[in-house]
Amino acid sequence: MENLRKSFPEKNEEEIKGIAKRYYKYLCDLFLETFKTLTVSKETMLKHCYFNPQAKAVFDKLAAENKSIVLVMGHLGNWEWAGNTFSLVNKHQLYVIYHPISNKYFDWLMYKMRTRFGTKLIAMKDTFREMLENREELNATAFIADQTPAPQNAYWTTFLNQDTPVFKGTEMISRKVNYTVVYATVKRVKRGYYEMFAEVLCDNPKGTSDGEISELHTRKLEKDIREQPEVWLWSHRRWKHKRTNEQQ
């Protein structure tokens, strides 16, 4: 509730409670949908999570040009299903950056769910090394860029009316490998159904200035959250860090 109130100061308490109620309904569905990945068929997967035609054309064009990409998105809609659909319909080999879970059973379970349709995972600490190793392959490396980074290593900006640290990794790595940066979002059409959208943010990351790519994808995500606020992860501590004088 604190996150919602600070993010939408223009909304009254009744509107805030309405978003919260819809959010918890969505969150329950998200858990069930994620576990359904263990048994869902390819046909059903593509029926419930599908590409907008323009988004599909973005990836087809990049594949035809033999361009690997950095894919950046947020915890919006059903990002787990989005990865499955991407691997089923696109020519790029999808790699998803993830944090291994300390509980070995749940880590195995999540790994199984996420790789069932051909997606591959990269532990966050190995991201740059593995991307270099895979440079001869046509691939897409997905960064979920709205988690909370260590404040001293972050890019700081205003996001949803609040001082917010943003992971620099997406920008730093895309500039080093100079892959096209594509922003993707997953919009909820109705209960159990999602449509994926995508657009090229930057075709030449090496030519950008510090913070430019971080600012671009942060502004896109902010816009999408405002359009569908109930399908973003409000219950995690996104704003637990405060900017110090050294980070001004």
Secondary structure, DSSP 4 states (H G I P E B T S, - for coil): -HHHHHH-TTS-HHHHHHHHHHHHHHHHHHHHHHHHTTT--HHHHHHHEEE-HHHHHHHHHHHHTT--EEEEE-SBS-HHHHHHHHHHH-SSEEEEEE---SSHHHHHHHHHHHHTTS-EEEEGGGHHHHHHHTTTS-EEEEEETTS---GGGSEEEEETTEEEEE-SHHHHHHHHHTPEEEEEEEEEEETTEEEEEEEEEES-GGGSPTTHHHHHHHHHHHHHHHHSGGGB-TTS-TT-----GGG-
